Amino acid sequence: MSLKYAVCMLIIASTVLTAGCISSDGAGGEGAKVPTENLPEGFTLIAVIDEDTLGINIEDEIAHFRGDEDIGTVRATIGIYHWAEMGIGYDSKITVMDCEDEAKAEAAVSNYVGQRKFENPPFVGVDRFSTAVVNGREVTEIRSSVGQGLKYIYIWNDGKQVVLVEGNGDRAESLELASATAS
């Protein structure tokens, strides 16, 4: 790892810490909450981001849920989790959004799944979409290409709440992270 990269990572980490994003409690007020403890082995919480996080525009963070279908006003919380050695892997995320009603939550899921980047398979012979079971609930599994491998993403709504889990390249670990959600 280059010194320049290490210094950049330290600056980013100190910015997140000074913004008060590290949390041992749930975040997002009374609504949206992301898992902050009892995480699957190998996952570490780095930050919790919501509309009150300084320097972060939460609307930019949830833009991929906006699309042809109106999702109305939402309250979102994003948990960022580290799972690999610094500089080797990418971060996993859990986004939990509370929508105005179930129809708006279903619209948010539809908009996310309908993104242009998901139109084609991640690799030849690999289906983009499948289903999985998380906490007894059938959810949509999305396979996304990251370098030469896959990243497993899970999305569903539970009433007016939308849950998006952006895991890693290990399906079992990604499902474990998804199972850490309350929904």
C-alpha positions in Angstrom: 0.0 0.0 0.0 1.4 3.4 -0.9 2.0 6.0 1.7 -0.3 8.4 -0.2 -3.1 5.9 0.0 -2.6 5.3 3.7 -2.6 9.0 4.4 -5.8 9.4 2.5 -7.4 6.6 4.4 -6.4 8.2 7.7 -7.8 11.5 6.7 -11.1 9.9 5.7 -11.3 7.9 8.9 -10.6 11.0 11.1 -13.2 13.0 9.2 -15.8 10.3 9.9 -14.8 10.1 13.5 -15.0 13.8 14.1 -18.3 14.0 12.4 -19.6 11.7 15.1 -20.7 8.9 12.8 -19.4 6.0 14.8 -22.3 4.7 16.9 -22.8 1.8 19.3 -26.6 2.5 19.3 -29.1 2.3 16.5 -29.2 5.3 14.2 -31.8 7.1 12.3 -34.1 8.2 15.1 -37.2 6.3 15.8 -37.4 4.8 12.3 -34.7 3.4 10.1 -32.0 1.4 12.0 -29.0 -0.5 10.8 -27.3 -3.2 12.7 -24.5 -1.9 14.9 -23.7 -4.9 17.1 -23.8 -8.7 16.9 -22.5 -8.5 13.4 -21.4 -11.6 11.5 -17.8 -12.7 12.0 -15.4 -10.6 9.9 -17.7 -7.5 9.6 -16.9 -4.4 11.5 -19.0 -1.3 11.7 -17.1 1.7 10.3 -19.8 4.4 10.3 -23.5 5.2 10.5 -24.8 7.9 8.2 -28.1 9.6 8.2 -29.7 13.0 7.4 -28.0 14.5 10.4 -24.5 13.5 9.4 -22.4 16.6 8.8 -20.9 16.8 5.3 -23.1 14.1 3.8 -26.1 14.8 1.6 -28.3 11.7 2.3 -30.2 12.4 -0.9 -27.0 11.7 -2.9 -26.6 8.5 -1.0 -30.1 7.2 -1.8 -30.3 8.6 -5.4 -30.4 5.1 -6.8 -33.8 4.5 -5.2 -35.3 7.5 -7.1 -36.5 6.8 -10.6 -39.7 6.5 -12.7 -41.8 5.6 -9.7 -42.4 8.2 -6.9 -41.0 7.2 -3.5 -42.1 10.3 -1.7 -40.3 11.5 1.4 -38.0 9.0 3.1 -35.8 8.8 6.2 -32.7 6.8 5.5 -29.8 5.4 7.5 -26.7 3.8 6.0 -24.3 1.5 7.9 -20.9 1.0 6.4 -19.1 -2.2 7.3 -15.5 -3.2 6.7 -14.9 -6.9 5.9 -11.4 -7.2 4.3 -7.9 -6.0 5.0 -7.6 -2.2 4.4 -6.8 -1.5 0.7 -7.8 -5.0 -0.5 -11.6 -5.1 -0.3 -14.4 -2.6 -0.7 -16.9 -1.7 2.1 -20.2 -3.4 2.5 -23.3 -1.3 3.2 -26.7 -1.7 4.7 -29.3 1.0 3.8 -32.6 1.1 5.7 -35.2 3.6 4.5 -38.6 4.4 6.0 -41.0 5.4 3.3 -44.4 7.1 3.7 -46.3 3.9 3.0 -45.9 0.4 1.5 -46.6 1.4 -2.0 -43.7 4.0 -1.9 -41.4 1.3 -0.5 -42.3 -1.0 -3.3 -41.6 1.8 -5.7 -38.2 2.4 -4.2 -37.3 -1.4 -4.6 -38.6 -1.3 -8.2 -36.5 1.8 -9.0 -33.4 0.3 -7.5 -33.8 -3.0 -9.3 -34.6 -1.2 -12.6 -31.4 0.8 -12.8 -29.6 0.7 -16.2 -26.5 -0.8 -14.7 -28.5 -4.0 -13.9 -29.9 -4.4 -17.5 -27.2 -6.9 -18.5 -25.7 -9.9 -16.7 -22.6 -9.3 -14.6 -20.7 -11.9 -16.6 -21.6 -14.2 -19.5 -23.6 -17.2 -18.1 -24.3 -15.5 -14.8 -27.9 -14.4 -14.0 -28.2 -10.9 -12.7 -31.2 -11.6 -10.5 -32.2 -14.5 -8.2 -34.0 -14.9 -4.9 -32.8 -15.7 -1.5 -34.2 -16.2 2.0 -33.3 -13.7 4.7 -34.8 -14.0 8.2 -37.6 -16.2 6.7 -38.5 -13.7 4.0 -37.9 -14.2 0.2 -35.8 -11.3 -1.1 -34.3 -10.3 -4.4 -30.6 -11.2 -4.9 -28.7 -9.0 -7.3 -25.3 -10.1 -8.6 -23.0 -7.2 -9.5 -19.5 -7.5 -11.0 -16.6 -6.1 -9.0 -13.3 -6.6 -10.8 -13.2 -10.3 -11.8 -15.7 -11.4 -9.1 -19.2 -11.0 -8.0 -20.7 -8.8 -5.2 -24.0 -10.0 -3.7 -26.7 -7.5 -3.1 -30.1 -8.1 -1.4 -33.1 -5.8 -1.4 -36.6 -6.1 0.0 -39.3 -4.1 1.6 -41.1 -4.9 4.9 -44.2 -2.8 4.8 -43.1 0.8 4.4 -39.4 0.0 5.2 -36.8 -0.8 2.5 -33.7 -2.7 3.2 -30.7 -2.8 0.9 -27.7 -5.0 1.8 -24.6 -4.6 -0.4 -22.5 -7.5 0.7 -19.2 -8.8 -0.6 -18.0 -11.6 -3.0 -19.0 -14.4 -0.6 -22.6 -15.3 -0.9 -22.8 -17.0 2.6 -21.1 -14.0 4.3 -23.4 -11.5 2.4 -26.5 -13.5 3.5 -25.2 -13.5 7.1 -24.9 -9.7 6.9 -28.4 -9.4 5.5 -29.6 -11.6 8.3 -28.2 -9.1 10.9 -31.0 -6.7 9.9 -34.2 -6.7 12.0 -36.4 -7.0 8.9 
